[in-house]
Amino acid sequence: MKSSAKKIELASVDDLFSTEEGRQDAKLEKIQEIPLSELHPFKNHPFKVKDDEAMMETADSIKQYGVLVPAIARPDPEGGYELVAGHRRHRASELAEKETMPVIVRDLDDDAATIIMVDSNLQRESLLPSERAFAYKMKLDAIKHQGARTDLTSAQVGPKLTAAEKIAENSPDSKSQIKRFIRLTELIPELLDMVDEKKIALNPAYELSFLKKEEQVDLLDAMDSEQATPSLSQAQRLKKYSQEGHLTLDMMRVIMGEEKKSDLDRVTFTSDTLRKYFPKSYTPQRMQETIIKLLEAWQKKRQRDQER
């Protein structure tokens, strides 16, 4: 006679002696103290980590209070962990002579890690145009890659957003501005450095990004020989002649040799010229403020001398 008794599965010892609170706690992300030496920078990290005045202030704060916001990292297959968010806190911790820092470790694929890395930095006000440009490009590529993997299987609800529109949802810039920043990644490094240094404005830089790489190299020559940088109208003409196949080095020199009204009222100093007169910790803004104060003192002295 067959038994009618149902098979009974007994709970494990761990389940018997664990509470619901404990089981829920096991699912939460844990903050770990990880040695700084085991944390590696994110591959092709587009944001510059500088030992500037702001970094020194962060290091002083960490020395006094520790790292208040944990970094985010993912396991590195080659050992240690790859930082996803917290590169500046990592460097500041080194300067504060700390041995470890608090980190949340997550298993993230390349696309998810890239998006978190970019989003955690984009809200900073002090970003350089080149940093914003490459960050947006990395996020754009990651979102497009995610879409290629999921669009065939996921149900579409409402109008489909473009990758640029998705970026704009969590960004201080509009969709069109994001596209303009991404175009800057087509500039050769020397021209992009000039954009960061505010020697070339964003709008002319966008137009110049459509020049062929060899034309951009020639443009450096023309700019150097004429000691001028392109205005928006000049950059637009350079782009037009390039697209028509008529842009030559001689034509660039003619265009760059044109006298611009703004040049008549502007005095420009390069950072290299001024840097030797200031401590390394001085930011460009602090250098400018110091120069203005010195000029005001000089002007008052001249006035006193004239009144004698």
CYANA upper distance limits for C-alpha pairs under 8 A (distance plus 0.5 A):
 11 ALA  CA     15 ASP  CA      6.62
 11 ALA  CA     16 LEU  CA      6.93
 12 SER  CA     16 LEU  CA      6.78
 13 VAL  CA     17 PHE  CA      6.85
 14 ASP  CA     18 SER  CA      6.44
 15 ASP  CA     19 THR  CA      8.37
 18 SER  CA     22 GLY  CA      6.67
 18 SER  CA     23 ARG  CA      7.42
 19 THR  CA     23 ARG  CA      6.84
 20 GLU  CA     24 GLN  CA      6.68
 21 GLU  CA     25 ASP  CA      6.55
 22 GLY  CA     26 ALA  CA      6.76
 23 ARG  CA     27 LYS  CA      7.42
 24 GLN  CA     28 LEU  CA      7.44
 29 GLU  CA    104 ILE  CA      7.27
 29 GLU  CA    105 VAL  CA      8.17
 29 GLU  CA    106 ARG  CA      8.49
 30 LYS  CA    104 ILE  CA      6.66
 30 LYS  CA    105 VAL  CA      8.09
 31 ILE  CA     70 PRO  CA      7.67
 31 ILE  CA    102 PRO  CA      6.53
 31 ILE  CA    103 VAL  CA      5.93
 31 ILE  CA    104 ILE  CA      5.38
 31 ILE  CA    105 VAL  CA      8.07
 32 GLN  CA    101 MET  CA      8.50
 32 GLN  CA    102 PRO  CA      5.92
 32 GLN  CA    103 VAL  CA      5.74
 32 GLN  CA    104 ILE  CA      6.82
 32 GLN  CA    105 VAL  CA      8.20
 33 GLU  CA    100 THR  CA      6.28
 33 GLU  CA    101 MET  CA      5.81
 33 GLU  CA    102 PRO  CA      5.03
 33 GLU  CA    103 VAL  CA      6.71
 34 ILE  CA     38 GLU  CA      7.53
 34 ILE  CA     39 LEU  CA      8.18
 34 ILE  CA    100 THR  CA      5.65
 34 ILE  CA    101 MET  CA      6.20
 34 ILE  CA    102 PRO  CA      6.92
 34 ILE  CA    103 VAL  CA      7.09
 35 PRO  CA     39 LEU  CA      7.64
 35 PRO  CA     99 GLU  CA      6.17
 35 PRO  CA    100 THR  CA      4.62
 35 PRO  CA    101 MET  CA      7.15
 36 LEU  CA     90 HIS  CA      7.47
 36 LEU  CA     94 GLU  CA      7.95
 36 LEU  CA     98 LYS  CA      8.47
 36 LEU  CA     99 GLU  CA      6.40
 36 LEU  CA    100 THR  CA      5.63
 36 LEU  CA    101 MET  CA      7.11
 38 GLU  CA     79 GLY  CA      8.28
 38 GLU  CA     80 GLY  CA      5.13
 38 GLU  CA     81 TYR  CA      6.52
 39 LEU  CA     73 ALA  CA      8.33
 39 LEU  CA     80 GLY  CA      6.64
 39 LEU  CA     81 TYR  CA      5.45
 39 LEU  CA     82 GLU  CA      6.27
 39 LEU  CA     83 LEU  CA      6.56
 40 HIS  CA     80 GLY  CA      7.89
 40 HIS  CA     81 TYR  CA      6.52
 40 HIS  CA     82 GLU  CA      5.26
 40 HIS  CA     83 LEU  CA      6.27
 41 PRO  CA     45 HIS  CA      7.54
 41 PRO  CA     82 GLU  CA      6.35
 41 PRO  CA     83 LEU  CA      5.76
 41 PRO  CA     84 VAL  CA      8.18
 41 PRO  CA     87 HIS  CA      7.36
 42 PHE  CA     82 GLU  CA      6.21
 42 PHE  CA     83 LEU  CA      5.91
 42 PHE  CA     84 VAL  CA      6.46
 46 PRO  CA    131 GLU  CA      5.95
 46 PRO  CA    134 PHE  CA      6.43
 46 PRO  CA    135 ALA  CA      6.39
 47 PHE  CA    121 ASN  CA      8.32
 47 PHE  CA    127 LEU  CA      8.38
 47 PHE  CA    131 GLU  CA      5.79
 47 PHE  CA    135 ALA  CA      8.19
 48 LYS  CA    131 GLU  CA      7.83
 49 VAL  CA     87 HIS  CA      7.74
 49 VAL  CA     88 ARG  CA      6.54
 49 VAL  CA     91 ARG  CA      8.14
 50 LYS  CA     55 MET  CA      7.44
 51 ASP  CA     55 MET  CA      5.94
 51 ASP  CA     56 MET  CA      7.21
 52 ASP  CA     56 MET  CA      6.87
 52 ASP  CA    280 LYS  CA      8.42
 52 ASP  CA    281 SER  CA      6.11
 52 ASP  CA    282 TYR  CA      8.10
 52 ASP  CA    283 THR  CA      7.74
 53 GLU  CA     57 GLU  CA      6.84
 53 GLU  CA    281 SER  CA      5.78
 53 GLU  CA    282 TYR  CA      7.23
 53 GLU  CA    283 THR  CA      7.41
 54 ALA  CA     58 THR  CA      6.78
 55 MET  CA     59 ALA  CA      6.65
 55 MET  CA     88 ARG  CA      7.98
 55 MET  CA     92 ALA  CA      6.79
 56 MET  CA     60 ASP  CA      6.70
 56 MET  CA     92 ALA  CA      7.72
 56 MET  CA     95 LEU  CA      8.38
 57 GLU  CA     61 SER  CA      6.76
 58 THR  CA     62 ILE  CA      6.68
 58 THR  CA     89 ARG  CA      8.12
 58 THR  CA     92 ALA  CA      6.57
 59 ALA  CA     63 LYS  CA      6.55
 59 ALA  CA     92 ALA  CA      4.92
 59 ALA  CA     93 SER  CA      6.68
 59 ALA  CA     95 LEU  CA      6.44
 59 ALA  CA     96 ALA  CA      5.67
 60 ASP  CA     64 GLN  CA      6.83
 60 ASP  CA     96 ALA  CA      7.18
 61 SER  CA     65 TYR  CA      6.33
 61 SER  CA     66 GLY  CA      7.48
 62 ILE  CA     66 GLY  CA      4.57
 62 ILE  CA     67 VAL  CA      5.92
 62 ILE  CA     92 ALA  CA      7.71
 62 ILE  CA     93 SER  CA      7.01
 62 ILE  CA     96 ALA  CA      7.02
 63 LYS  CA     93 SER  CA      8.15
 63 LYS  CA     96 ALA  CA      5.63
 63 LYS  CA     97 GLU  CA      8.28
 63 LYS  CA     98 LYS  CA      8.22
 67 VAL  CA     89 ARG  CA      7.69
 67 VAL  CA     93 SER  CA      8.21
 67 VAL  CA    101 MET  CA      7.17
 67 VAL  CA    102 PRO  CA      7.45
 69 VAL  CA    102 PRO  CA      8.25
 70 PRO  CA     86 GLY  CA      8.13
 70 PRO  CA    101 MET  CA      7.99
 70 PRO  CA    102 PRO  CA      5.37
 70 PRO  CA    103 VAL  CA      5.37
 70 PRO  CA    104 ILE  CA      6.90
 71 ALA  CA     83 LEU  CA      7.97
 71 ALA  CA     84 VAL  CA      8.13
 71 ALA  CA     85 ALA  CA      5.98
 71 ALA  CA     86 GLY  CA      5.12
 71 ALA  CA     89 ARG  CA      8.10
 71 ALA  CA    101 MET  CA      8.40
 71 ALA  CA    102 PRO  CA      6.93
 71 ALA  CA    103 VAL  CA      5.10
 71 ALA  CA    104 ILE  CA      6.64
 72 ILE  CA     83 LEU  CA      6.71
 72 ILE  CA     84 VAL  CA      5.90
 72 ILE  CA     85 ALA  CA      5.50
 72 ILE  CA     86 GLY  CA      7.10
 72 ILE  CA    103 VAL  CA      6.03
 72 ILE  CA    104 ILE  CA      5.36
 72 ILE  CA    105 VAL  CA      6.45
 72 ILE  CA    106 ARG  CA      7.74
 73 ALA  CA     81 TYR  CA      6.52
 73 ALA  CA     82 GLU  CA      5.86
 73 ALA  CA     83 LEU  CA      4.81
 73 ALA  CA     84 VAL  CA      5.45
 73 ALA  CA     85 ALA  CA      7.32
 73 ALA  CA    103 VAL  CA      7.20
 73 ALA  CA    104 ILE  CA      6.79
 73 ALA  CA    105 VAL  CA      5.47
 73 ALA  CA    106 ARG  CA      6.78
 74 ARG  CA     81 TYR  CA      6.00
 74 ARG  CA     82 GLU  CA      5.86
 74 ARG  CA     83 LEU  CA      7.16
 74 ARG  CA     84 VAL  CA      7.53
 74 ARG  CA    105 VAL  CA      5.81
 74 ARG  CA    106 ARG  CA      5.58
 74 ARG  CA    107 ASP  CA      6.07
 74 ARG  CA    108 LEU  CA      6.83
 75 PRO  CA     79 GLY  CA      7.94
 75 PRO  CA     80 GLY  CA      6.88
 75 PRO  CA     81 TYR  CA      5.02
 75 PRO  CA     82 GLU  CA      6.74
 75 PRO  CA    105 VAL  CA      7.66
 75 PRO  CA    106 ARG  CA      7.97
 75 PRO  CA    107 ASP  CA      7.33
 76 ASP  CA     80 GLY  CA      5.98
 76 ASP  CA     81 TYR  CA      5.14
 76 ASP  CA     82 GLU  CA      6.03
 83 LEU  CA     87 HIS  CA      7.28
 84 VAL  CA    113 ALA  CA      6.66
 84 VAL  CA    114 THR  CA      7.98
 84 VAL  CA    116 ILE  CA      7.39
 84 VAL  CA    117 MET  CA      5.54
 85 ALA  CA    116 ILE  CA      7.69
 85 ALA  CA    117 MET  CA      5.80
 85 ALA  CA    120 SER  CA      6.75
 85 ALA  CA    121 ASN  CA      8.41
 86 GLY  CA     90 HIS  CA      6.57
 87 HIS  CA     91 ARG  CA      6.87
 88 ARG  CA     92 ALA  CA      6.55
 89 ARG  CA     93 SER  CA      6.47
 90 HIS  CA     94 GLU  CA      6.92
 90 HIS  CA    101 MET  CA      7.86
 91 ARG  CA     95 LEU  CA      6.87
 92 ALA  CA     96 ALA  CA      6.58
 93 SER  CA     97 GLU  CA      6.73
 93 SER  CA     98 LYS  CA      5.82
 93 SER  CA     99 GLU  CA      8.26
 93 SER  CA    100 THR  CA      8.35
 93 SER  CA    101 MET  CA      7.71
 94 GLU  CA     98 LYS  CA      6.28
 94 GLU  CA     99 GLU  CA      7.94
108 LEU  CA    112 ALA  CA      6.40
108 LEU  CA    113 ALA  CA      6.10
109 ASP  CA    113 ALA  CA      6.55
110 ASP  CA    114 THR  CA      6.55
110 ASP  CA    142 ALA  CA      8.37
111 ASP  CA    115 ILE  CA      6.81
111 ASP  CA    139 LYS  CA      8.47
111 ASP  CA    142 ALA  CA      5.23
111 ASP  CA    143 ILE  CA      7.65
111 ASP  CA    145 HIS  CA      7.89
111 ASP  CA    146 GLN  CA      7.42
112 ALA  CA    116 ILE  CA      6.84
112 ALA  CA    142 ALA  CA      8.05
113 ALA  CA    117 MET  CA      6.53
114 THR  CA    118 VAL  CA      6.64
114 THR  CA    138 MET  CA      7.44
114 THR  CA    139 LYS  CA      6.85
114 THR  CA    142 ALA  CA      7.28
115 ILE  CA    119 ASP  CA      6.54
115 ILE  CA    138 MET  CA      8.50
115 ILE  CA    139 LYS  CA      5.98
115 ILE  CA    142 ALA  CA      7.46
115 ILE  CA    143 ILE  CA      8.39
116 ILE  CA    120 SER  CA      6.48
117 MET  CA    121 ASN  CA      7.30
118 VAL  CA    122 LEU  CA      6.59
118 VAL  CA    135 ALA  CA      6.29
118 VAL  CA    136 TYR  CA      8.02
118 VAL  CA    138 MET  CA      8.39
118 VAL  CA    139 LYS  CA      7.18
119 ASP  CA    123 GLN  CA      7.88
119 ASP  CA    170 ASN  CA      8.15
119 ASP  CA    171 SER  CA      8.42
122 LEU  CA    127 LEU  CA      8.10
122 LEU  CA    132 ARG  CA      7.67
122 LEU  CA    135 ALA  CA      8.47
122 LEU  CA    171 SER  CA      7.51
122 LEU  CA    172 PRO  CA      8.38
123 GLN  CA    171 SER  CA      7.88
123 GLN  CA    172 PRO  CA      7.56
127 LEU  CA    131 GLU  CA      6.70
127 LEU  CA    132 ARG  CA      6.97
128 LEU  CA    132 ARG  CA      6.86
128 LEU  CA    196 ASP  CA      6.22
129 PRO  CA    133 ALA  CA      6.48
129 PRO  CA    181 PHE  CA      7.68
129 PRO  CA    195 VAL  CA      7.50
129 PRO  CA    196 ASP  CA      6.33
130 SER  CA    134 PHE  CA      6.73
130 SER  CA    184 LEU  CA      7.73
130 SER  CA    185 THR  CA      7.89
130 SER  CA    192 LEU  CA      7.09
130 SER  CA    193 ASP  CA      8.27
130 SER  CA    195 VAL  CA      8.28
130 SER  CA    196 ASP  CA      7.03
131 GLU  CA    135 ALA  CA      6.50
132 ARG  CA    136 TYR  CA      6.53
132 ARG  CA    181 PHE  CA      7.40
133 ALA  CA    137 LYS  CA      6.79
133 ALA  CA    178 ILE  CA      8.33
133 ALA  CA    181 PHE  CA      5.20
133 ALA  CA    182 ILE  CA      5.25
133 ALA  CA    183 ARG  CA      8.01
133 ALA  CA    184 LEU  CA      6.69
133 ALA  CA    185 THR  CA      6.69
134 PHE  CA    138 MET  CA      6.60
134 PHE  CA    182 ILE  CA      7.20
134 PHE  CA    185 THR  CA      6.89
135 ALA  CA    139 LYS  CA      6.75
136 TYR  CA    140 LEU  CA      6.45
136 TYR  CA    167 ILE  CA      8.24
136 TYR  CA    178 ILE  CA      7.37
136 TYR  CA    181 PHE  CA      8.05
136 TYR  CA    182 ILE  CA      6.80
137 LYS  CA    141 ASP  CA      6.67
137 LYS  CA    182 ILE  CA      6.12
138 MET  CA    142 ALA  CA      6.72
139 LYS  CA    143 ILE  CA      6.61
139 LYS  CA    167 ILE  CA      8.00
140 LEU  CA    144 LYS  CA      6.65
140 LEU  CA    163 ALA  CA      6.46
140 LEU  CA    164 ALA  CA      7.19
140 LEU  CA    167 ILE  CA      7.78
141 ASP  CA    145 HIS  CA      6.59
142 ALA  CA    146 GLN  CA      6.68
143 ILE  CA    147 GLY  CA      6.65
143 ILE  CA    163 ALA  CA      6.60
144 LYS  CA    148 ALA  CA      6.74
144 LYS  CA    163 ALA  CA      6.79
145 HIS  CA    149 ARG  CA      7.02
146 GLN  CA    150 THR  CA      6.76
147 GLY  CA    151 ASP  CA      5.87
148 ALA  CA    152 LEU  CA      8.22
150 THR  CA    154 SER  CA      6.39
151 ASP  CA    155 ALA  CA      8.30
151 ASP  CA    156 GLN  CA      8.50
156 GLN  CA    160 LYS  CA      7.75
161 LEU  CA    165 GLU  CA      6.35
161 LEU  CA    166 LYS  CA      6.80
162 THR  CA    166 LYS  CA      6.87
163 ALA  CA    167 ILE  CA      6.88
164 ALA  CA    168 ALA  CA      6.72
164 ALA  CA    175 LYS  CA      6.06
164 ALA  CA    178 ILE  CA      7.47
164 ALA  CA    179 LYS  CA      7.67
165 GLU  CA    169 GLU  CA      6.92
165 GLU  CA    175 LYS  CA      6.08
166 LYS  CA    170 ASN  CA      8.01
167 ILE  CA    171 SER  CA      6.69
167 ILE  CA    175 LYS  CA      8.06
168 ALA  CA    172 PRO  CA      7.73
168 ALA  CA    173 ASP  CA      6.68
168 ALA  CA    174 SER  CA      6.02
168 ALA  CA    175 LYS  CA      5.90
168 ALA  CA    178 ILE  CA      7.89
173 ASP  CA    177 GLN  CA      6.38
173 ASP  CA    178 ILE  CA      6.63
174 SER  CA    178 ILE  CA      6.60
175 LYS  CA    179 LYS  CA      6.89
176 SER  CA    180 ARG  CA      6.83
177 GLN  CA    181 PHE  CA      6.73
178 ILE  CA    182 ILE  CA      6.75
179 LYS  CA    183 ARG  CA      6.86
180 ARG  CA    184 LEU  CA      7.41
180 ARG  CA    206 TYR  CA      6.81
181 PHE  CA    185 THR  CA      8.12
181 PHE  CA    206 TYR  CA      8.18
182 ILE  CA    186 GLU  CA      8.47
183 ARG  CA    187 LEU  CA      8.32
183 ARG  CA    206 TYR  CA      6.86
183 ARG  CA    209 SER  CA      6.78
184 LEU  CA    192 LEU  CA      7.64
184 LEU  CA    205 ALA  CA      7.43
184 LEU  CA    206 TYR  CA      6.59
184 LEU  CA    209 SER  CA      6.48
185 THR  CA    192 LEU  CA      8.41
185 THR  CA    209 SER  CA      8.34
186 GLU  CA    209 SER  CA      5.89
186 GLU  CA    210 PHE  CA      8.05
187 LEU  CA    191 LEU  CA      6.65
187 LEU  CA    192 LEU  CA      6.35
187 LEU  CA    208 LEU  CA      7.90
187 LEU  CA    209 SER  CA      5.62
187 LEU  CA    213 LYS  CA      8.04
187 LEU  CA    216 GLN  CA      8.13
188 ILE  CA    192 LEU  CA      6.80
188 ILE  CA    213 LYS  CA      7.24
188 ILE  CA    216 GLN  CA      7.48
188 ILE  CA    217 VAL  CA      8.26
189 PRO  CA    193 ASP  CA      6.52
190 GLU  CA    194 MET  CA      7.05
191 LEU  CA    195 VAL  CA      7.01
191 LEU  CA    216 GLN  CA      8.37
191 LEU  CA    220 LEU  CA      8.24
192 LEU  CA    196 ASP  CA      6.92
193 ASP  CA    197 GLU  CA      6.69
194 MET  CA    198 LYS  CA      6.61
194 MET  CA    199 LYS  CA      5.60
194 MET  CA    200 ILE  CA      6.20
195 VAL  CA    199 LYS  CA      6.38
195 VAL  CA    200 ILE  CA      5.31
195 VAL  CA    201 ALA  CA      6.66
195 VAL  CA    202 LEU  CA      7.29
195 VAL  CA    205 ALA  CA      7.50
199 LYS  CA    229 THR  CA      7.62
200 ILE  CA    204 PRO  CA      7.35
200 ILE  CA    205 ALA  CA      6.87
200 ILE  CA    229 THR  CA      6.96
200 ILE  CA    230 PRO  CA      7.65
201 ALA  CA    205 ALA  CA      6.63
201 ALA  CA    231 SER  CA      8.46
202 LEU  CA    206 TYR  CA      6.65
203 ASN  CA    207 GLU  CA      7.17
203 ASN  CA    232 LEU  CA      6.78
204 PRO  CA    208 LEU  CA      6.73
204 PRO  CA    230 PRO  CA      7.28
204 PRO  CA    231 SER  CA      6.55
204 PRO  CA    232 LEU  CA      4.95
204 PRO  CA    233 SER  CA      8.27
204 PRO  CA    234 GLN  CA      8.45
204 PRO  CA    235 ALA  CA      5.85
204 PRO  CA    236 GLN  CA      7.84
205 ALA  CA    209 SER  CA      6.73
205 ALA  CA    235 ALA  CA      8.14
206 TYR  CA    210 PHE  CA      8.00
207 GLU  CA    211 LEU  CA      8.34
207 GLU  CA    232 LEU  CA      8.26
207 GLU  CA    235 ALA  CA      6.24
207 GLU  CA    236 GLN  CA      6.35
207 GLU  CA    239 LYS  CA      6.74
208 LEU  CA    216 GLN  CA      8.10
208 LEU  CA    235 ALA  CA      6.38
208 LEU  CA    236 GLN  CA      8.17
208 LEU  CA    238 LEU  CA      7.91
208 LEU  CA    239 LYS  CA      6.88
210 PHE  CA    239 LYS  CA      6.80
211 LEU  CA    215 GLU  CA      6.45
211 LEU  CA    216 GLN  CA      6.65
211 LEU  CA    238 LEU  CA      8.27
211 LEU  CA    239 LYS  CA      6.53
211 LEU  CA    242 SER  CA      6.73
211 LEU  CA    243 GLN  CA      8.45
212 LYS  CA    216 GLN  CA      6.80
212 LYS  CA    242 SER  CA      8.22
213 LYS  CA    217 VAL  CA      6.94
214 GLU  CA    218 ASP  CA      6.86
215 GLU  CA    219 LEU  CA      6.58
215 GLU  CA    247 LEU  CA      8.34
215 GLU  CA    248 THR  CA      8.40
215 GLU  CA    249 LEU  CA      8.43
216 GLN  CA    220 LEU  CA      7.00
217 VAL  CA    221 ASP  CA      7.35
218 ASP  CA    222 ALA  CA      6.88
218 ASP  CA    249 LEU  CA      6.47
219 LEU  CA    223 MET  CA      6.49
219 LEU  CA    249 LEU  CA      7.66
219 LEU  CA    252 MET  CA      6.99
220 LEU  CA    224 ASP  CA      6.58
221 ASP  CA    225 SER  CA      6.65
222 ALA  CA    226 GLU  CA      6.58
222 ALA  CA    249 LEU  CA      7.35
222 ALA  CA    252 MET  CA      6.45
222 ALA  CA    253 ARG  CA      5.36
222 ALA  CA    256 MET  CA      7.24
223 MET  CA    227 GLN  CA      5.96
223 MET  CA    228 ALA  CA      5.67
223 MET  CA    229 THR  CA      6.38
223 MET  CA    230 PRO  CA      8.48
223 MET  CA    253 ARG  CA      7.85
223 MET  CA    256 MET  CA      6.89
224 ASP  CA    228 ALA  CA      7.50
225 SER  CA    253 ARG  CA      8.05
226 GLU  CA    253 ARG  CA      7.25
226 GLU  CA    256 MET  CA      6.71
226 GLU  CA    257 GLY  CA      5.99
228 ALA  CA    256 MET  CA      6.66
228 ALA  CA    257 GLY  CA      7.82
229 THR  CA    256 MET  CA      7.51
230 PRO  CA    234 GLN  CA      6.00
230 PRO  CA    235 ALA  CA      6.19
230 PRO  CA    256 MET  CA      6.99
231 SER  CA    235 ALA  CA      6.58
232 LEU  CA    236 GLN  CA      6.64
233 SER  CA    237 ARG  CA      6.82
234 GLN  CA    238 LEU  CA      6.71
234 GLN  CA    255 ILE  CA      7.15
234 GLN  CA    256 MET  CA      8.02
235 ALA  CA    239 LYS  CA      6.68
236 GLN  CA    240 LYS  CA      6.68
237 ARG  CA    241 TYR  CA      6.66
238 LEU  CA    242 SER  CA      6.60
238 LEU  CA    247 LEU  CA      7.43
238 LEU  CA    252 MET  CA      7.76
239 LYS  CA    243 GLN  CA      6.69
240 LYS  CA    244 GLU  CA      6.78
241 TYR  CA    245 GLY  CA      6.61
241 TYR  CA    246 HIS  CA      5.59
241 TYR  CA    247 LEU  CA      5.46
242 SER  CA    246 HIS  CA      6.42
242 SER  CA    247 LEU  CA      5.39
247 LEU  CA    251 MET  CA      6.86
247 LEU  CA    252 MET  CA      7.69
248 THR  CA    252 MET  CA      6.79
249 LEU  CA    253 ARG  CA      6.79
250 ASP  CA    254 VAL  CA      6.82
251 MET  CA    255 ILE  CA      6.76
252 MET  CA    256 MET  CA      6.49
253 ARG  CA    257 GLY  CA      6.33
254 VAL  CA    258 GLU  CA      7.24
259 GLU  CA    263 ASP  CA      7.70
260 LYS  CA    264 LEU  CA      7.63
261 LYS  CA    265 ASP  CA      7.83
262 SER  CA    266 ARG  CA      6.86
263 ASP  CA    267 VAL  CA      8.36
269 PHE  CA    273 THR  CA      6.93
269 PHE  CA    274 LEU  CA      7.58
270 THR  CA    274 LEU  CA      7.23
271 SER  CA    275 ARG  CA      6.17
271 SER  CA    284 PRO  CA      8.33
272 ASP  CA    276 LYS  CA      7.77
274 LEU  CA    278 PHE  CA      7.71
275 ARG  CA    279 PRO  CA      8.21
275 ARG  CA    280 LYS  CA      8.10
278 PHE  CA    282 TYR  CA      7.08
278 PHE  CA    287 MET  CA      7.71
282 TYR  CA    286 ARG  CA      6.35
282 TYR  CA    287 MET  CA      6.71
283 THR  CA    287 MET  CA      6.71
284 PRO  CA    288 GLN  CA      6.66
285 GLN  CA    289 GLU  CA      6.79
286 ARG  CA    290 THR  CA      6.66
287 MET  CA    291 ILE  CA      6.73
288 GLN  CA    292 ILE  CA      6.78
289 GLU  CA    293 LYS  CA      6.83
290 THR  CA    294 LEU  CA      6.73
291 ILE  CA    295 LEU  CA      6.67
292 ILE  CA    296 GLU  CA      6.64
293 LYS  CA    297 ALA  CA      6.74
294 LEU  CA    298 TRP  CA      6.64
295 LEU  CA    299 GLN  CA      6.55
296 GLU  CA    300 LYS  CA      6.75
297 ALA  CA    301 LYS  CA      6.76
298 TRP  CA    302 ARG  CA      6.82
299 GLN  CA    303 GLN  CA      6.80
300 LYS  CA    304 ARG  CA      6.75
301 LYS  CA    305 ASP  CA      6.69
302 ARG  CA    306 GLN  CA      6.69
303 GLN  CA    307 GLU  CA      6.81
304 ARG  CA    308 ARG  CA      7.10
